[in-house]
Amino acid sequence: MQFIMLMLVAASLGAIVVTVRKVLSGPRLSGGSAYLQALRLGGPLIGLLGAAWNVMMSNLAIANVGQQPPYHVLAPGVAEASFLFVLGLIAGVVAVICNWVVEARIDRAVLRP
């Protein structure tokens, strides 16, 4: 789970770096847009996949214990699953905003008189 969290944070930072490089690249319009478009959908899906995996592992552990543990025992797993999903949503939102910036820059460069 920590690897997925780290990758989502790195992907969000990568989207920001790609956007800054694209905006500062001058009249050149190539590179970076496909990454941002993939992260728009992929970020939330990877976060959801990590959260679902975490919940499934928690449920398997509960089934193997045999008795219902108290909620304060389950709370860290629920919090981790929620955090994974939120990180995925943040990565998607960052990618959407960065994609808007890049698309606006491309539109300005193409439609410039």
Sequence and secondary structure as in RCSB ss.txt:
>XXXX:A:sequence
MQFIMLMLVAASLGAIVVTVRKVLSGPRLSGGSAYLQALRLGGPLIGLLGAAWNVMMSNLAIANVGQQPPYHVLA
PGVAEASFLFVLGLIAGVVAVICNWVVEARIDRAVLRP
>XXXX:A:secstr
 HHHHHHHHHHHHHHHHHHHHHHTTTT   SSHHHHHHHHHHHHHHHHHHHHHHHHHHHHHHHHH S   HHHHH
HHHHHHHHHHHHHHHHHHHHHHHHHHHHHHHHHHHH  
